[in-house]
């Protein structure tokens, strides 16, 4: 019997953000999915849980390529649909993002506006002091100039991890947690104890795939989770700084995510003193109400990046390798998943698939720049 005759069996290696996203999309199309990971089911070591989960394509447009921005703009409505479909509650809001700067750093804000104006001038609104105060009363009289990016959104990534795991259980996904995968090949996944055959294998291991994708590198990120009962922000704030854009992201129950670090290193050691002093000082300068905040958690992890800081889907028959999401994982994951499904020949008009996942856009055409054969230079470099 042809062991690949059933074209509905897929093995996914890596149960982080991208692996879970692919599993969710595939189960929406009635695939039988096996999900392998060396981590536990909760993904406690996943870099997807170390992110702020901002869906902010224009905020990244000064550094990111146009394809990343387009992936992000396409993904925001897909995220809304995913959150609506999942039964467990997930904090999601599309209240935009606000950029501000102290007077001594206004040159940074001016330069940022100049960089994004050429291609994305319809995606932001300049603000004066009154406009900033109307959006964020807590920042009234503190900043003279800013810009508002109304289309941007955010979600609680820890809640999404839990909710999507429950959804995958309901779809009878077979989990293989704390399982070391020794070898990945077209149609085949080999663990230390067994060989599994599939119609498709999808490699979503991130930096764990460096043995197969030599061009991968780690980019370190450092993040703080704070409890600040006296602070009040309505949306993600970016504070311009000569060295980086500091982000402060509000969450329910008076929690805030603070970060900015982007260090070219695969170092996984604890948060540095320098980052701690710089980020917390910047936060206090934004609003003195953070002075009595409590540091609930510090998180360090490394994001997988390729030479051009763009995601890639490397493909050959029977095998997809999705990697290089860099610091844009949540921003681009749904649109990448839709593109990957088209490469696998999935028909988006499947009558059993929710209309929420039937796109009017040809993702495989729109995002063809992220699709590469296995021998692509980004793969081999």
C-alpha positions as a printed NumPy array, in Angstrom:
array([[  0.   ,   0.   ,   0.   ],
       [  1.246,   3.487,  -0.791],
       [  1.916,   5.005,   2.6  ],
       [  1.472,   8.521,   1.143],
       [ -1.843,   7.776,  -0.558],
       [ -3.745,   9.637,   2.148],
       [ -2.868,  13.237,   1.4  ],
       [ -4.285,  14.452,   4.688],
       [ -1.456,  13.51 ,   7.05 ],
       [  1.095,  16.167,   8.046],
       [  3.925,  16.092,  10.578],
       [  5.054,  19.411,  12.051],
       [  8.349,  19.722,  13.918],
       [  8.393,  22.657,  16.318],
       [  5.331,  23.588,  18.384],
       [  6.094,  27.257,  18.902],
       [  4.253,  30.148,  17.286],
       [  4.653,  29.034,  13.662],
       [  4.2  ,  25.321,  14.362],
       [  0.955,  25.932,  16.246],
       [ -0.243,  28.325,  13.564],
       [  0.389,  25.767,  10.832],
       [ -1.298,  23.029,  12.87 ],
       [ -4.338,  25.245,  13.392],
       [ -4.672,  26.155,   9.731],
       [ -4.17 ,  22.56 ,   8.618],
       [ -6.799,  21.209,  11.002],
       [ -9.208,  23.793,   9.58 ],
       [ -8.713,  21.939,   6.296],
       [ -9.288,  18.503,   7.867],
       [ -5.664,  17.404,   7.905],
       [ -4.538,  14.872,  10.485],
       [ -1.641,  16.593,  12.237],
       [  1.199,  15.262,  14.391],
       [  3.024,  17.981,  16.329],
       [  6.58 ,  17.258,  17.557],
       [  8.658,  19.384,  19.929],
       [ 11.555,  18.923,  22.33 ],
       [  9.786,  21.389,  24.651],
       [  6.774,  20.686,  26.869],
       [  3.232,  21.15 ,  25.573],
       [  3.013,  24.619,  27.036],
       [  6.001,  25.768,  24.995],
       [  7.725,  27.145,  28.059],
       [ 11.045,  27.574,  26.208],
       [  9.485,  28.998,  23.054],
       [ 10.621,  32.415,  21.85 ],
       [  6.962,  32.971,  20.939],
       [  6.233,  33.418,  24.64 ],
       [  9.015,  35.989,  24.986],
       [  7.427,  38.399,  22.502],
       [  5.263,  41.453,  23.082],
       [  2.913,  40.223,  20.293],
       [  2.446,  43.62 ,  18.687],
       [  0.858,  43.5  ,  15.244],
       [  2.6  ,  46.652,  14.102],
       [  3.696,  46.569,  10.457],
       [  4.116,  50.311,   9.952],
       [  6.05 ,  50.613,  13.206],
       [  8.608,  48.259,  11.672],
       [  8.587,  49.882,   8.22 ],
       [ 11.685,  51.999,   8.787],
       [ 13.799,  48.839,   9.112],
       [ 11.709,  46.029,   7.657],
       [ 11.351,  45.296,   3.951],
       [  8.124,  46.034,   2.108],
       [  7.279,  42.325,   1.968],
       [  7.332,  42.119,   5.781],
       [  5.07 ,  45.177,   6.028],
       [  2.655,  43.673,   3.477],
       [  2.634,  40.349,   5.309],
       [  1.835,  42.229,   8.496],
       [ -0.988,  44.273,   6.998],
       [ -2.516,  41.087,   5.59 ],
       [ -2.157,  39.248,   8.9  ],
       [ -4.006,  41.682,  11.17 ],
       [ -7.519,  40.797,   9.913],
       [ -6.529,  37.128,   9.858],
       [ -5.566,  37.402,  13.527],
       [ -8.939,  38.939,  14.323],
       [-10.647,  35.995,  12.653],
       [ -8.469,  33.463,  14.479],
       [ -9.227,  35.058,  17.845],
       [-12.947,  35.103,  17.049],
       [-12.885,  31.419,  16.1  ],
       [-11.083,  30.154,  19.196],
       [-13.306,  29.296,  22.138],
       [-10.918,  30.308,  24.921],
       [-10.659,  34.061,  25.627],
       [ -7.715,  35.958,  24.132],
       [ -7.007,  39.63 ,  24.681],
       [ -6.929,  41.304,  21.255],
       [ -7.389,  44.943,  20.386],
       [ -6.864,  47.118,  17.347],
       [ -6.426,  50.524,  18.947],
       [ -3.378,  51.576,  16.938],
       [  0.113,  52.535,  18.097],
       [  1.457,  55.884,  19.272],
       [  5.014,  57.172,  18.698],
       [  6.367,  59.98 ,  20.881],
       [  9.779,  61.467,  21.679],
       [ 11.348,  63.719,  24.254],
       [ 12.497,  67.118,  22.898],
       [ 16.142,  66.043,  22.73 ],
       [ 15.161,  63.01 ,  20.619],
       [ 12.73 ,  64.655,  18.191],
       [ 15.26 ,  64.193,  15.395],
       [ 14.693,  60.434,  15.755],
       [ 10.951,  60.888,  15.327],
       [ 11.443,  63.171,  12.325],
       [ 13.754,  60.651,  10.672],
       [ 11.299,  57.824,  11.311],
       [  8.468,  59.807,   9.713],
       [ 10.676,  60.506,   6.714],
       [ 11.469,  56.836,   6.238],
       [  7.858,  55.63 ,   6.323],
       [  6.319,  58.577,   4.434],
       [  7.426,  57.463,   0.977],
       [  5.457,  54.213,   0.898],
       [  3.062,  54.367,   3.867],
       [  1.95 ,  58.004,   4.168],
       [ -1.717,  56.916,   4.348],
       [ -1.027,  54.705,   7.363],
       [ -0.204,  57.339,  10.004],
       [ -1.456,  60.631,  11.389],
       [  0.811,  63.411,  12.771],
       [ -0.242,  64.596,  16.225],
       [  0.335,  67.743,  18.246],
       [  0.26 ,  67.973,  22.017],
       [ -3.533,  68.083,  22.133],
       [ -3.867,  65.098,  19.81 ],
       [ -1.542,  63.025,  22.003],
       [ -3.522,  63.995,  25.104],
       [ -6.811,  62.95 ,  23.489],
       [ -5.449,  59.471,  22.744],
       [ -3.46 ,  59.056,  25.962],
       [ -4.586,  61.387,  28.757],
       [ -1.778,  60.102,  30.997],
       [  0.74 ,  61.603,  28.562],
       [ -0.929,  65.036,  28.414],
       [  1.544,  67.958,  28.402],
       [  4.516,  65.602,  28.294],
       [  5.168,  65.428,  24.531],
       [  4.76 ,  68.107,  21.861],
       [  4.789,  65.891,  18.789],
       [  3.903,  62.334,  17.886],
       [  2.363,  60.12 ,  15.237],
       [ -0.57 ,  57.725,  15.455],
       [ -0.712,  54.474,  13.445],
       [ -4.414,  53.557,  13.653],
       [ -4.375,  50.175,  11.876],
       [ -2.01 ,  48.441,  14.299],
       [ -3.089,  45.878,  16.866],
       [ -1.891,  43.628,  19.69 ],
       [ -2.769,  40.347,  21.373],
       [ -1.843,  38.396,  24.493],
       [  0.497,  35.694,  23.227],
       [  0.361,  33.605,  26.414],
       [ -3.432,  33.388,  26.101],
       [ -3.139,  32.484,  22.427],
       [ -0.737,  29.617,  23.159],
       [ -3.249,  28.141,  25.6  ],
       [ -6.303,  28.735,  23.411],
       [ -4.818,  27.261,  20.248],
       [ -3.585,  24.193,  22.162],
       [ -7.158,  23.556,  23.31 ],
       [ -8.401,  23.984,  19.757],
       [ -5.81 ,  21.5  ,  18.479],
       [ -6.873,  18.996,  21.14 ],
       [-10.461,  19.375,  19.966],
       [ -9.28 ,  18.58 ,  16.432],
       [ -7.523,  15.416,  17.695],
       [ -4.   ,  16.619,  16.915],
       [ -1.419,  14.088,  18.075],
       [  1.143,  15.787,  20.304],
       [  4.692,  14.498,  20.738],
       [  6.065,  16.786,  23.506],
       [  9.572,  16.48 ,  24.902],
       [ 10.471,  14.416,  21.857],
       [ 13.85 ,  14.742,  20.198],
       [ 13.645,  14.631,  16.406],
       [ 16.815,  13.161,  14.948],
       [ 16.138,  13.62 ,  11.256],
       [ 13.727,  15.434,   8.942],
       [ 13.336,  14.564,   5.268],
       [ 10.596,  14.792,   2.639],
       [  7.637,  12.759,   3.959],
       [  9.646,  11.467,   6.942],
       [ 10.272,  12.398,  10.594],
       [ 12.618,  10.223,  12.649],
       [ 12.714,  10.401,  16.424],
       [ 15.008,   8.446,  18.711],
       [ 12.482,   5.616,  18.91 ],
       [ 10.372,   5.655,  15.751],
       [ 10.082,   6.657,  12.093],
       [  6.911,   8.457,  10.992],
       [  5.691,   8.781,   7.402],
       [  3.582,  11.7  ,   6.194],
       [  2.383,  13.236,   2.984],
       [  3.969,  16.51 ,   4.096],
       [  6.538,  17.419,   6.725],
       [  6.683,  21.035,   7.953],
       [  9.815,  22.175,   9.78 ],
       [  9.065,  25.072,  12.155],
       [ 11.975,  24.651,  14.569],
       [ 13.35 ,  28.176,  14.433],
       [ 16.964,  28.191,  15.601],
       [ 16.642,  24.458,  16.176],
       [ 16.901,  24.07 ,  12.392],
       [ 20.355,  25.635,  12.144],
       [ 21.83 ,  22.237,  11.267],
       [ 19.605,  22.192,   8.169],
       [ 19.677,  25.957,   7.412],
       [ 23.245,  27.163,   8.046],
       [ 22.363,  30.797,   7.286],
       [ 20.229,  31.085,  10.432],
       [ 21.469,  33.323,  13.235],
       [ 20.08 ,  34.247,  16.638],
       [ 18.898,  37.749,  17.564],
       [ 18.575,  38.21 ,  21.31 ],
       [ 15.575,  39.97 ,  22.82 ],
       [ 15.016,  41.075,  26.417],
       [ 11.553,  41.763,  27.801],
       [ 10.038,  42.885,  31.1  ],
       [  6.529,  42.172,  32.388],
       [  5.416,  44.784,  34.902],
       [  2.492,  45.318,  37.227],
       [  1.72 ,  49.052,  37.44 ],
       [ -1.587,  49.803,  39.188],
       [ -1.106,  53.576,  38.911],
       [ -0.299,  53.664,  35.174],
       [ -2.895,  54.021,  32.448],
       [ -2.136,  53.522,  28.756],
       [ -4.686,  52.612,  26.093],
       [ -2.454,  51.233,  23.354],
       [  1.184,  50.317,  22.605],
       [  3.533,  53.287,  22.924],
       [  6.874,  53.619,  21.148],
       [  9.332,  56.039,  22.736],
       [ 11.956,  57.145,  20.242],
       [ 15.579,  56.906,  21.363],
       [ 18.867,  57.322,  19.483],
       [ 19.743,  53.641,  19.965],
       [ 16.35 ,  51.941,  19.722],
       [ 12.564,  52.237,  19.785],
       [ 11.371,  51.403,  23.292],
       [  7.931,  49.811,  23.388],
       [  5.448,  49.782,  26.255],
       [  2.466,  47.51 ,  25.644],
       [ -0.578,  47.546,  27.954],
       [ -2.228,  44.277,  28.895],
       [ -5.314,  43.543,  31.005],
       [ -5.161,  43.764,  34.809],
       [ -2.679,  46.653,  34.855],
       [  0.154,  44.649,  33.35 ],
       [  2.581,  46.119,  30.831],
       [  5.211,  44.62 ,  28.536],
       [  8.415,  46.629,  28.171],
       [ 11.213,  45.956,  25.734],
       [ 13.403,  47.17 ,  22.886],
       [ 16.515,  45.055,  22.872],
       [ 17.753,  43.761,  19.546],
       [ 21.166,  42.237,  20.07 ],
       [ 23.014,  40.261,  17.408],
       [ 23.757,  37.292,  19.617],
       [ 22.461,  33.83 ,  20.471],
       [ 23.317,  34.433,  24.139],
       [ 20.505,  33.144,  26.384],
       [ 21.885,  34.46 ,  29.693],
       [ 19.687,  36.649,  31.949],
       [ 18.796,  40.278,  31.242],
       [ 21.808,  42.581,  31.419],
       [ 22.236,  45.434,  33.908],
       [ 22.639,  47.886,  31.031],
       [ 19.332,  46.895,  29.421],
       [ 17.584,  46.986,  32.785],
       [ 18.8  ,  50.499,  33.59 ],
       [ 18.145,  51.91 ,  30.115],
       [ 14.684,  50.446,  29.646],
       [ 13.354,  51.154,  33.128],
       [ 14.768,  54.71 ,  33.092],
       [ 13.089,  55.329,  29.74 ],
       [  9.809,  53.948,  31.083],
       [  9.934,  56.268,  34.093],
       [ 10.661,  59.21 ,  31.796],
       [  7.531,  58.363,  29.803],
       [  5.274,  58.456,  32.847],
       [  6.254,  58.787,  36.498],
       [  3.293,  56.548,  37.378],
       [  5.575,  53.63 ,  36.494],
       [  7.856,  54.555,  39.373],
       [  6.007,  52.194,  41.737],
       [  5.572,  49.413,  39.178],
       [  6.653,  45.918,  40.144],
       [  8.82 ,  43.746,  37.913],
       [  6.827,  40.535,  37.609],
       [  9.037,  38.748,  35.109],
       [ 12.073,  39.185,  32.894],
       [ 12.399,  37.042,  29.783],
       [ 15.28 ,  36.449,  27.393],
       [ 15.142,  34.458,  24.196],
       [ 16.631,  34.441,  20.714],
       [ 14.658,  34.895,  17.517],
       [ 15.677,  33.087,  14.288],
       [ 16.836,  35.398,  11.516],
       [ 18.095,  34.988,   7.956],
       [ 20.536,  37.351,   6.18 ],
       [ 17.873,  39.8  ,   4.948],
       [ 15.708,  39.593,   8.094],
       [ 12.817,  38.286,   6.009],
       [ 10.877,  35.063,   6.571],
       [ 11.275,  32.237,   4.102],
       [  9.38 ,  29.114,   3.126],
       [ 11.948,  26.71 ,   1.695],
       [ 10.212,  23.94 ,  -0.197],
       [ 10.581,  20.698,  -2.057],
       [  7.988,  17.964,  -2.632],
       [  6.934,  16.568,   0.717],
       [  8.822,  19.117,   2.83 ],
       [  8.361,  22.764,   3.83 ],
       [ 10.814,  24.601,   6.074],
       [  9.432,  27.842,   7.502],
       [ 11.964,  30.029,   9.232],
       [ 13.584,  33.422,   9.658],
       [ 10.629,  35.153,  11.323],
       [ 13.119,  37.386,  13.176],
       [ 11.339,  39.823,  15.512],
       [  8.195,  39.753,  13.352],
       [  6.715,  36.358,  14.215],
       [  3.26 ,  37.441,  15.381],
       [  3.195,  40.153,  12.773],
       [  3.474,  37.763,   9.818],
       [  2.517,  34.242,  10.978],
       [ -1.075,  33.979,   9.628],
       [ -0.192,  35.215,   6.134],
       [  2.808,  32.863,   6.047],
       [  0.559,  29.96 ,   7.038],
       [ -1.867,  30.757,   4.224],
       [  1.011,  30.942,   1.759],
       [  2.352,  27.59 ,   2.982],
       [ -1.053,  25.954,   2.617],
       [ -1.22 ,  27.072,  -0.988],
       [  2.2  ,  25.533,  -1.639],
       [  0.802,  22.296,  -0.232],
       [ -2.059,  22.422,  -2.688],
       [ -4.736,  23.147,  -0.121],
       [ -7.916,  24.489,  -1.656],
       [ -9.107,  27.519,   0.288],
       [-12.64 ,  26.922,  -0.958],
       [-12.894,  23.701,   1.098],
       [-16.533,  23.581,   2.12 ],
       [-15.575,  22.452,   5.635],
       [-13.283,  25.431,   6.129],
       [-14.616,  28.55 ,   7.798],
       [-15.231,  31.457,   5.46 ],
       [-12.92 ,  33.433,   7.734],
       [-10.056,  31.512,   6.2  ],
       [-11.143,  31.869,   2.586],
       [ -9.035,  34.717,   1.316],
       [ -9.807,  36.849,  -1.701],
       [ -6.098,  37.582,  -2.086],
       [ -3.719,  35.208,  -3.856],
       [ -1.167,  34.88 ,  -1.095],
       [  1.089,  32.615,  -3.108],
       [  1.296,  35.4  ,  -5.688],
       [  1.414,  38.348,  -3.28 ],
       [  4.054,  36.733,  -1.09 ],
       [  6.004,  34.791,  -3.692],
       [  9.128,  36.656,  -2.557],
       [  9.259,  34.58 ,   0.629],
       [  9.056,  31.217,  -1.197],
       [ 12.386,  29.628,  -2.107],
       [ 13.654,  26.214,  -3.235],
       [ 15.841,  24.292,  -0.812],
       [ 19.028,  25.285,  -2.673],
       [ 18.336,  29.017,  -2.237],
       [ 21.356,  31.076,  -1.091],
       [ 19.595,  31.993,   2.177],
       [ 19.327,  28.287,   2.882],
       [ 22.905,  27.41 ,   2.113],
       [ 24.873,  30.551,   3.036]])
